[in-house]
Amino acid sequence: MQVKEGYMPFREFKTYYRIVGERRPGKAPLLLLHGGPGSSHNYFELLDDYAATGRQLIMYDQVGCGKSSLPEDPAVYVKETWAEELSAIRSYLELDEVHLAGQSWGGMLLMYYLTHVSQKGIKSAMINSSPASIKLWTKEQHRLISYMSYEDQQAIAEAERTGNFSGYKYHAANERYMDKYCWEQPNAQSPEPLRRPTNGARASLIAEGPNEFTENGTISDFELTDELYKIQVPTLVTSGTDDLCTPLIAKSVYDHIPNAKWHLFADSRHLALLDQPQEFRSVLDTWLGQND
């Protein structure tokens, strides 16, 4: 499969992008928006073989992540920067007509882009495991924590109470929480792309905060629920039954986007592409085919 890599100038920075496959008439490219903030395009490489269907895939590392520039200035790490970067990469790569798919924070960025920047040329939107409200997100994370052991609940509560997230008991509890609802820490058996560094620790801490349930960064006030009615492009919401993005969170997005569809992946956590790859590809392929 043909893979092309490059860098786009963005402000005084550079944005890494990766293009898999060739553009074909009648099949608009799929532009993938990774999560975090602070993750990278890496896990989207699990989709590389999907380009064999004739669908060009485009992935990139948001500034502050992966192979892109890693600015030290905290003022860079806001949703407006990443929305501007999304507009820039569409222009730079001439993506006049494109499907957008965002996972976790990437889906939040997608919703912000569609409600505040542009819907022009967007053939469809796929929002994978993403909240429209950080307030609801943190409330649901604490509900998920309530299903963990008493010891883990206590360790997490103590870390939140003191603001000290460096203790061993907290780290062990948080790792078990992430294993249960997100994905495991990569190990030697993990797919190679997942074992690569994302280089996004600074972006994650500044934009999100120390973890998924203590949201005190620059996106902690993210709230788009009452603006989702503006989205007029075909939209598919997906989530997993064992997802950080609980069915309630996904439903709050689905309910507010006109004519949206919703697919729930049984037994999947925060990345259905990893937990149920064949079903994810099938859902994706059907959705894109319906909206070309």
C-alpha positions as CSV (number, residue, x, y, z in Angstrom):
1,M,0.0,0.0,0.0
2,Q,1.4,3.4,-1.0
3,V,2.2,5.6,2.0
4,K,3.2,9.2,1.7
5,E,4.5,11.3,4.6
6,G,5.1,14.9,4.9
7,Y,5.0,18.1,7.0
8,M,2.6,21.1,6.6
9,P,3.8,24.5,7.8
10,F,1.4,25.7,10.5
11,R,2.0,29.1,12.2
12,E,5.7,28.9,13.2
13,F,5.3,25.1,13.7
14,K,5.0,22.0,11.4
15,T,2.3,19.4,11.3
16,Y,3.2,15.8,10.4
17,Y,0.7,14.0,8.1
18,R,0.5,10.5,6.6
19,I,-1.5,9.5,3.5
20,V,-2.3,5.9,2.8
21,G,-3.6,4.8,-0.7
22,E,-4.6,6.9,-3.6
23,R,-7.6,9.2,-4.2
24,R,-10.2,7.6,-6.3
25,P,-13.1,9.3,-8.1
26,G,-16.4,8.7,-6.3
27,K,-14.7,7.9,-3.0
28,A,-13.9,10.9,-0.9
29,P,-10.9,10.6,1.3
30,L,-11.3,9.9,5.0
31,L,-9.5,12.3,7.3
32,L,-8.8,10.9,10.8
33,L,-8.7,13.0,14.0
34,H,-6.8,11.4,16.9
35,G,-7.7,11.6,20.6
36,G,-6.1,13.1,23.6
37,P,-5.4,15.9,23.5
38,G,-1.9,14.4,23.5
39,S,-2.3,11.2,21.7
40,S,-1.1,10.8,18.1
41,H,-2.1,9.3,14.7
42,N,-0.3,6.0,15.7
43,Y,-3.3,3.8,16.4
44,F,-5.0,4.8,13.1
45,E,-2.2,2.8,11.4
46,L,-4.3,-0.2,12.4
47,L,-6.6,0.9,9.6
48,D,-3.9,0.9,6.9
49,D,-5.2,-2.2,5.2
50,Y,-8.6,-0.5,4.8
51,A,-7.1,1.7,2.1
52,A,-7.1,-1.5,-0.1
53,T,-10.8,-0.9,-0.6
54,G,-9.9,2.2,-2.7
55,R,-10.5,4.7,0.1
56,Q,-7.6,7.1,0.7
57,L,-6.8,7.5,4.4
58,I,-5.3,10.7,5.8
59,M,-4.0,10.9,9.4
60,Y,-1.9,13.6,11.1
61,D,-0.4,14.5,14.4
62,Q,-2.0,17.5,16.0
63,V,0.5,20.1,17.0
64,G,2.0,19.2,20.4
65,C,1.8,15.5,19.6
66,G,3.6,12.7,17.7
67,K,6.0,13.8,15.0
68,S,4.6,17.4,14.8
69,S,6.1,20.4,16.6
70,L,5.9,20.2,20.4
71,P,5.6,23.9,21.5
72,E,6.4,24.8,25.1
73,D,3.9,27.8,25.2
74,P,0.8,26.7,27.1
75,A,-1.3,29.2,25.1
76,V,-1.0,26.9,22.0
77,Y,-2.9,24.1,23.7
78,V,-6.5,25.2,23.1
79,K,-9.3,23.9,21.0
80,E,-9.1,27.0,18.7
81,T,-5.5,26.1,17.7
82,W,-6.4,22.5,16.7
83,A,-9.5,23.7,14.8
84,E,-7.3,26.2,12.9
85,E,-4.9,23.4,12.2
86,L,-7.7,21.2,10.9
87,S,-8.8,23.9,8.5
88,A,-5.2,24.4,7.4
89,I,-4.6,20.7,6.6
90,R,-7.8,20.5,4.6
91,S,-6.6,23.4,2.5
92,Y,-3.0,22.2,2.3
93,L,-4.0,18.7,1.1
94,E,-6.8,20.0,-1.0
95,L,-9.5,18.1,0.8
96,D,-12.4,20.0,-0.6
97,E,-14.7,17.0,-0.2
98,V,-13.9,14.7,2.7
99,H,-15.3,12.4,5.3
100,L,-14.2,13.2,8.9
101,A,-13.8,10.6,11.7
102,G,-12.7,11.6,15.1
103,Q,-12.0,9.4,18.1
104,S,-12.4,10.7,21.7
105,W,-10.9,14.2,21.8
106,G,-10.8,13.9,18.0
107,G,-14.6,13.7,17.9
108,M,-14.8,16.7,20.2
109,L,-12.6,18.6,17.8
110,L,-14.8,17.4,14.9
111,M,-18.0,18.7,16.7
112,Y,-16.3,22.0,17.5
113,Y,-15.2,22.4,13.9
114,L,-18.6,21.6,12.5
115,T,-20.4,24.0,14.9
116,H,-17.9,26.9,14.9
117,V,-15.8,26.7,11.7
118,S,-17.2,25.0,8.6
119,Q,-19.4,22.2,7.3
120,K,-18.6,22.9,3.7
121,G,-17.4,19.8,1.8
122,I,-17.9,17.5,4.7
123,K,-19.5,14.4,3.2
124,S,-20.1,12.8,6.6
125,A,-18.9,12.8,10.2
126,M,-18.1,9.9,12.4
127,I,-17.9,10.6,16.1
128,N,-16.2,7.7,17.9
129,S,-16.4,7.7,21.8
130,S,-16.6,11.4,22.2
131,P,-18.4,13.7,24.7
132,A,-20.0,17.0,23.9
133,S,-19.8,18.0,27.5
134,I,-16.8,17.7,29.8
135,K,-19.1,18.2,32.8
136,L,-21.1,15.1,31.9
137,W,-17.9,13.3,31.0
138,T,-16.3,13.8,34.5
139,K,-19.6,12.9,36.2
140,E,-19.7,9.6,34.3
141,Q,-16.1,8.9,35.0
142,H,-16.7,9.1,38.7
143,R,-19.7,6.7,38.2
144,L,-17.4,4.2,36.4
145,I,-14.9,4.5,39.3
146,S,-17.6,3.5,41.7
147,Y,-17.6,0.0,40.1
148,M,-13.9,-0.5,41.0
149,S,-12.6,-2.0,44.2
150,Y,-12.9,0.0,47.5
151,E,-9.1,0.3,47.7
152,D,-8.9,1.8,44.1
153,Q,-11.8,4.1,44.8
154,Q,-10.1,5.4,48.0
155,A,-6.7,5.9,46.2
156,I,-8.3,7.9,43.4
157,A,-10.4,10.0,45.9
158,E,-7.4,10.8,48.0
159,A,-5.4,11.9,44.9
160,E,-8.2,14.1,43.8
161,R,-8.7,15.5,47.3
162,T,-5.0,16.4,47.8
163,G,-4.1,17.1,44.1
164,N,-1.2,14.7,44.5
165,F,-1.2,12.3,41.5
166,S,2.2,10.9,42.1
167,G,1.5,8.2,44.6
168,Y,1.9,4.5,43.8
169,K,-1.6,3.5,44.9
170,Y,-3.2,6.2,42.7
171,H,-1.1,5.2,39.7
172,A,-2.0,1.5,40.1
173,A,-5.7,2.4,40.5
174,N,-5.7,4.7,37.5
175,E,-4.0,2.0,35.4
176,R,-6.7,-0.5,36.4
177,Y,-9.4,2.0,35.5
178,M,-7.8,2.7,32.1
179,D,-7.4,-1.1,31.4
180,K,-11.0,-1.6,32.2
181,Y,-12.5,1.3,30.2
182,C,-9.9,2.5,27.8
183,W,-7.1,0.1,26.8
184,E,-4.1,-1.6,28.4
185,Q,-0.7,-0.1,28.7
186,P,1.1,-1.2,25.5
187,N,3.3,-4.3,26.0
188,A,5.4,-6.6,23.8
189,Q,2.3,-8.2,22.4
190,S,0.5,-5.0,21.5
191,P,0.4,-3.9,17.8
192,E,3.6,-2.1,16.9
193,P,1.9,1.4,16.3
194,L,0.6,1.3,19.9
195,R,4.0,0.8,21.3
196,R,5.4,4.0,19.8
197,P,5.6,7.2,21.9
198,T,2.9,9.8,21.3
199,N,5.1,12.6,22.7
200,G,1.9,14.3,23.9
201,A,2.4,14.5,27.7
202,R,2.6,18.3,27.7
203,A,-0.4,18.7,25.5
204,S,-2.4,16.2,27.7
205,L,-1.5,17.9,31.0
206,I,-2.2,21.4,29.8
207,A,-5.4,20.7,27.8
208,E,-7.0,17.9,29.8
209,G,-5.4,17.6,33.2
210,P,-3.8,14.8,35.1
211,N,-6.3,12.1,34.1
212,E,-9.7,11.4,32.6
213,F,-11.7,12.3,35.7
214,T,-9.9,15.4,36.9
215,E,-10.5,17.6,33.9
216,N,-8.9,21.0,34.9
217,G,-7.1,21.9,31.7
218,T,-7.9,24.3,28.8
219,I,-10.7,22.1,27.5
220,S,-12.3,21.6,31.0
221,D,-15.1,24.1,30.0
222,F,-15.9,22.2,26.7
223,E,-19.7,22.3,26.3
224,L,-21.3,21.9,22.9
225,T,-24.5,19.9,23.7
226,D,-26.9,22.8,23.0
227,E,-25.0,23.7,19.7
228,L,-25.1,20.3,18.1
229,Y,-28.4,21.1,16.4
230,K,-26.3,23.2,13.9
231,I,-24.7,20.0,12.5
232,Q,-26.4,19.3,9.1
233,V,-24.0,16.7,7.7
234,P,-24.8,13.0,8.0
235,T,-23.4,11.9,11.4
236,L,-22.7,8.5,12.9
237,V,-22.0,8.3,16.6
238,T,-20.3,5.2,17.9
239,S,-19.3,4.0,21.4
240,G,-18.6,0.8,23.3
241,T,-20.5,-0.8,26.1
242,D,-17.4,-0.7,28.4
243,D,-16.2,2.7,27.2
244,L,-15.0,5.8,29.0
245,C,-17.6,7.3,26.7
246,T,-20.6,5.7,28.4
247,P,-23.8,5.0,26.6
248,L,-25.3,8.1,28.4
249,I,-22.5,10.3,27.0
250,A,-22.9,8.9,23.5
251,K,-26.7,9.3,23.7
252,S,-26.4,12.9,24.8
253,V,-24.4,13.5,21.5
254,Y,-26.7,11.4,19.4
255,D,-29.9,13.0,20.7
256,H,-28.8,16.5,19.8
257,I,-27.6,16.0,16.2
258,P,-30.4,16.1,13.7
259,N,-30.9,12.7,12.0
260,A,-27.8,11.2,13.6
261,K,-27.2,7.4,13.7
262,W,-25.7,5.5,16.6
263,H,-23.8,2.2,16.7
264,L,-23.0,0.6,20.0
265,F,-20.1,-1.9,20.0
266,A,-20.8,-4.7,22.4
267,D,-17.9,-5.5,24.7
268,S,-15.8,-2.7,23.4
269,R,-13.9,-0.1,25.4
270,H,-12.7,3.3,24.3
271,L,-11.2,2.2,21.0
272,A,-13.4,-0.2,19.0
273,L,-10.8,-0.2,16.3
274,L,-8.6,-2.1,18.7
275,D,-11.2,-4.2,20.6
276,Q,-13.5,-5.1,17.6
277,P,-11.5,-4.4,14.5
278,Q,-13.6,-6.3,12.0
279,E,-16.9,-4.9,13.2
280,F,-15.4,-1.4,13.3
281,R,-14.2,-1.7,9.6
282,S,-17.6,-3.1,8.6
283,V,-19.5,-0.2,10.2
284,L,-17.0,2.3,8.8
285,D,-17.2,0.9,5.3
286,T,-21.0,0.8,5.2
287,W,-21.3,4.3,6.6
288,L,-18.8,5.8,4.1
289,G,-20.4,4.0,1.2
290,Q,-23.8,5.4,2.1
291,N,-22.5,8.9,2.2
292,D,-20.2,9.2,-0.8
